[in-house]
């Protein structure tokens, strides 16, 4: 049993997709850990590998074409990648639950929401049907749905988007998971509803001390809700830090660029900062540091163009993968 | 007969626009009620400026845009564009008006025909509206592609070969190739990655300056609208509830909905905790709006009059450019 306060510890995770066009290395050498009762955010743009990382924790990578090529995913001291399919099913949805971006498509339209929650409960816990229904109703009440006794018998189409996301959360927490993976949980929702859902997750976390792995592209959500954060770019973590330090003093040029390019309320300048170029596709990653073609510092540097910097722990406890980050370079590094 | 001298230097003037959708029920498909998607919207846009419409899903902002172009039947009101009432124009006239108003869509994947080359996609409006063909067409397409930052060889390639941001550039090129006076941008960046959004927002600004374009900018993201627009109008349930210059709206938001909308945006510059200023509940069904101010079920200040009378949109005293629809000022 791990007693260092760490619930999920991912080490050197590599996930590849073997396609007709070649091998897409979607996740490369990703390592991070999620503390008990805390929120860890994985942030990045589309295709950076953040969702693939989350699906790997759930062991939901479709094989073929995908494959977890290397690494460990230690959950509460056990490597999930070594568990049999049967054993992983006992963990998935039970001790680790997941909510998805699309509350419209992740619920089954032909069953009532109650039936869908009851299914989860009875799959993992030895409960009588009637008791499971009581729990389902209680869960709906807990996620802030009014008239839960009546709503439990409704179909997903009778509910609004925000309500459906509440149902998804009710389903996810019905077995009191220790880890909740929330993959873009509010991206499809309006901002006022988004705030309500994030508040709800905060409350539930406070009550049950569950850990949350929050996957998002929205840096504002990260700043407000997470304790620790990893920034992913083109399959790798490029910066890993506690939240406050990251926003106070981003170390990686990609993080710096992202933060500068966001339109902020009250911004009065004429132009926004831009990161030039586009996000590379996994089949066409550039050599060297994958960010170098878009990087203001690295675009003309020989080493950045040829040698990829690894994520490295700095003396101040933060980790970054950039040759030019202060304190990164070591004497035995290649010089070009 | 359609001309109207009272547009006072505005390129686009919308007066009391109402677009209702009938709700039909039963065997005989009787109309049992109306969805008031746009319920009395008035706005005026000066040439070479940007007017932003912001609001949550279902507030009617896109319906306003489609009504202006008469892409859907309008219930009542007037839309004066370039001294012509669009809503009263006949079919052939409407066609020529539409060549002066173009649209940039949200989805850079769904709005480009995958079987057409980029050159054909961008050139088609010229063929249809201006009857330009051959080398002259190619030349104009080449020019506009370079203006939006696409390589010259893009002409002979297909949309699937481009990334989301580049596809949005193709959409922008198609919208600008006719040299329109008014461009309606409907959520132009909400489908794009963060690092690409700022590229497109800057591009839209640059093009506006170069071609003196007028934008009607529709988005749900208040920060994006505030950056891109001179004037911002906040919509809620088919009405404008507050309107002011972008700076004024940010510095001095008055409507409780605007305040809540701003508070709900997750911010990166506050350290620590999220704002606790929260709206309760969801947007009520537009089929069955509450009596009085439609915001009253979610409003922390609602009392007496708010439950019986819908407040009109009127200038705030001392600030003629700041319009507000709220009994509590």
Interface residues (C-beta under 8 A of the other chain):
Chain A: X45 X46 X160 X161 X162 X163 X190 X191 X192 X193 X194 X195 X196 X198 X199 X202 X217 X218 X219 X220 X221 X222 X223 X224 X225 X244 X247 X248 X257 X258 X259 X261 X262 X263 X264 X265 X266 X267 X268 X270 X271 X272 X273 X274 X275 X276 X278 X279 X294
Chain B: X56 X57 X163 X164 X165 X166 X193 X194 X195 X196 X197 X198 X199 X201 X202 X205 X220 X221 X222 X223 X224 X226 X227 X247 X250 X251 X260 X261 X262 X263 X264 X265 X266 X267 X268 X269 X270 X271 X273 X274 X275 X278 X279 X282 X283
